[in-house]
Amino acid sequence: MKYLLLCVGDEAPWAQAGPQERKAIYEQWGAYTAMLRARGAERGGNELAHSSTATTIRKSGGQVLITDGPYAETVEQISGYVLIEARDLQEALELAKAQPGDVEIRPVMDTGPDIPPGDNPGGVRYALLIYGDESAWEQAGPEDAERAMKAHGDYTALLRERNAYLGGEALQPSATALTVRKKDREVMVTDGPFAETVEHLGGYYEIAARDLDEAIELAKALPEDIVEVRPVVEYQG
């Protein structure tokens, strides 16, 4: 089963870290990624650019509002994600505990066969983070669910036509989440998502676009009311 490990934390320490501190952190992440690969558990992952680079798109009453900044105005922000394959939640939890930082574990929704990315997407990579009030989905009937699935299928087809699709997943409800926090060499595991809010992260797409303007254009076409657009960190060498 696939699980998404959402990396969550205060961005201030990283912004203030010196070259040696950053090197040590990247070495930890390198070792973690190597461990996942050795176990055959790695399915993907990316570091996201600082939340100050985010653009949020909200749709309401037929209008589209675009604002600078992340959707959630909190100290802790999503800084990246790792997609893993695990036998069950216990193994996913074991792998999450080995991650260098705090993490929220969310099962990925099984929506059918994986869709391969475009042959040559190119461009800058962006993550489209989808937020929403889960109560609306809980109250939806079978026809509503079918319409939503078709809308996302059509959106994925649009991205593939534009050669922009890199990947995407829908997440199980936030009630299925576990949060792993690490402090003073202790590991605390709690039920529920990292952030206790009405709107929760419900899924994501990873796309390739020429620039932020094209990324926003593609995000506007996403059949969701709230989308946060974040650049993916590109590593050199």
C-alpha positions in Angstrom: 0.0 0.0 0.0 1.2 3.5 -0.8 1.6 6.2 1.9 2.5 9.8 1.7 4.9 11.2 4.3 4.3 14.9 4.6 7.3 16.8 5.9 6.1 19.6 8.2 8.0 22.1 10.3 9.1 25.6 11.2 10.9 27.1 8.2 12.8 29.6 10.3 15.7 27.3 11.5 16.4 26.2 8.0 16.4 29.8 6.7 18.9 30.7 9.5 21.1 27.5 9.0 24.7 27.9 7.8 26.3 25.9 5.0 27.6 23.2 7.4 24.2 22.7 9.1 22.5 22.5 5.7 25.1 20.0 4.5 24.6 17.8 7.6 20.8 17.9 7.0 21.1 16.9 3.4 23.4 14.1 4.3 20.7 12.8 6.7 18.1 13.0 4.0 20.5 11.3 1.6 21.0 8.4 4.0 17.2 8.2 4.5 16.5 8.0 0.8 19.2 5.3 0.4 17.5 3.3 3.1 14.2 3.5 1.4 15.7 2.4 -1.9 17.5 -0.5 -0.2 14.1 -1.7 1.1 12.4 -1.1 -2.2 10.0 1.3 -0.5 10.7 4.6 -2.3 8.1 5.8 -4.8 9.0 9.4 -5.1 9.4 12.6 -3.2 10.5 16.2 -3.4 11.6 19.2 -1.3 9.4 22.2 -1.8 10.6 25.7 -2.0 10.0 28.1 1.0 6.3 28.8 1.6 7.0 32.5 0.8 7.2 31.3 -2.9 3.7 29.9 -2.8 0.7 31.1 -4.7 -2.8 30.3 -3.5 -5.8 30.0 -5.8 -9.3 30.2 -4.4 -12.6 29.7 -6.3 -15.9 31.0 -4.9 -19.1 32.1 -6.5 -17.7 31.8 -10.0 -14.7 34.1 -9.2 -11.1 33.1 -9.0 -8.9 34.8 -6.4 -5.1 34.5 -6.6 -2.9 35.6 -3.7 0.7 35.3 -2.8 1.7 33.1 0.0 0.7 29.6 1.2 -2.9 28.6 2.0 -2.3 28.1 5.7 -0.8 31.1 7.6 0.9 29.0 10.3 4.4 28.7 11.7 4.6 25.1 10.5 4.4 24.6 6.8 4.7 21.6 4.4 8.3 21.6 3.2 8.3 18.4 1.2 6.8 14.9 0.8 8.0 11.3 0.3 5.8 8.7 -1.3 6.5 5.2 -0.1 5.2 1.6 -0.5 4.7 -0.3 2.7 3.0 -3.6 3.7 0.8 -1.9 6.2 0.5 1.2 8.5 3.0 -0.3 11.0 5.7 -0.5 8.4 4.9 2.9 7.1 5.2 4.2 10.7 8.5 2.5 11.1 9.8 4.2 7.9 8.4 7.5 9.0 10.2 7.4 12.3 13.5 7.1 10.5 12.8 10.3 8.6 15.0 13.3 9.8 12.1 15.6 10.7 8.5 15.8 11.9 6.1 14.0 9.5 2.4 13.4 8.9 1.5 9.9 7.4 -1.5 9.7 5.1 -2.6 6.6 3.2 -3.0 7.2 -0.5 -6.4 6.6 -2.0 -6.6 3.8 -4.6 -8.0 5.4 -7.7 -6.9 2.8 -10.2 -3.8 2.1 -12.2 -0.9 4.6 -11.9 -0.7 7.1 -14.7 2.7 7.5 -16.2 4.2 11.0 -16.6 4.6 12.7 -19.9 7.5 11.6 -22.1 9.4 14.9 -22.0 7.7 17.4 -19.7 10.7 19.8 -19.2 10.2 23.2 -17.7 10.1 24.1 -14.0 8.4 21.6 -11.6 5.6 22.7 -9.4 3.5 20.9 -6.7 -0.3 21.7 -6.8 -1.4 21.1 -3.2 -5.2 20.6 -2.9 -7.0 21.8 0.2 -10.7 21.5 1.2 -13.3 20.9 3.8 -13.7 17.1 4.1 -17.2 17.3 5.5 -18.5 18.2 2.0 -17.0 15.0 0.6 -18.4 13.0 3.5 -21.9 14.2 2.6 -21.5 13.6 -1.1 -23.5 10.9 -2.7 -22.3 8.3 -5.3 -23.2 10.6 -8.2 -21.2 13.5 -6.7 -18.2 11.2 -6.2 -18.5 9.9 -9.8 -18.5 13.5 -11.1 -15.5 14.4 -9.0 -13.5 11.4 -10.3 -14.4 12.2 -13.9 -13.4 15.9 -13.4 -10.0 14.8 -12.1 -9.7 12.3 -14.9 -10.4 15.0 -17.4 -7.9 17.3 -15.7 -5.2 14.6 -15.8 -5.9 14.2 -19.5 -5.5 17.9 -20.0 -2.1 17.9 -18.2 -0.9 15.0 -20.4 -2.0 16.8 -23.5 0.1 19.7 -22.4 2.9 17.3 -21.6 2.9 18.8 -18.1 1.8 15.8 -16.0 4.5 14.4 -13.6 2.4 12.6 -11.0 -0.4 13.0 -8.5 -2.3 11.2 -5.7 -5.5 11.6 -3.8 -5.2 11.1 0.0 -7.4 9.2 2.4 -9.3 11.5 4.9 -7.3 13.3 7.5 -8.9 11.1 10.2 -6.6 8.3 8.9 -3.5 10.4 9.5 -0.8 9.7 12.1 1.7 12.4 13.1 5.2 11.7 14.2 7.0 14.5 16.2 10.6 14.3 17.4 11.9 16.4 20.3 14.9 15.9 22.6 15.6 12.5 21.1 12.1 11.3 21.9 9.6 10.2 19.3 5.9 10.9 19.9 3.2 9.4 17.6 -0.4 10.8 17.7 -3.5 10.1 15.8 -4.7 12.7 13.4 -3.1 15.2 11.1 -0.4 17.7 12.0 -2.6 20.7 11.6 -6.0 20.8 13.3 -7.9 22.9 10.8 -11.2 22.7 8.9 -9.4 22.5 5.5 -7.0 19.6 5.0 -4.6 18.6 2.3 -6.6 16.1 0.2 -4.2 15.4 -2.6 -1.6 16.8 -5.0 -0.4 17.0 -8.6 3.2 17.5 -9.7 3.4 19.4 -13.0 6.0 20.9 -15.3 5.5 24.4 -16.6 7.5 27.0 -18.4 7.1 29.4 -15.5 4.8 30.4 -12.6 2.3 32.0 -15.0 1.8 28.7 -16.8 1.7 26.8 -13.5 -1.1 29.2 -12.3 -3.0 28.8 -15.6 -2.9 25.0 -15.2 -3.8 25.2 -11.5 -6.9 27.3 -12.3 -8.2 24.4 -14.5 -7.9 22.0 -11.5 -11.5 21.0 -10.4 -10.9 22.1 -6.8 -11.7 25.3 -5.0 -8.4 25.7 -3.1 -5.0 25.0 -4.6 -1.6 26.1 -3.4 1.1 26.2 -6.1 4.7 25.6 -4.8 7.9 25.3 -6.8 9.8 22.0 -6.3 13.5 22.4 -5.3 15.8 21.5 -8.1 19.1 19.9 -7.2 22.2 20.5 -9.2 25.0 18.0 -9.8 
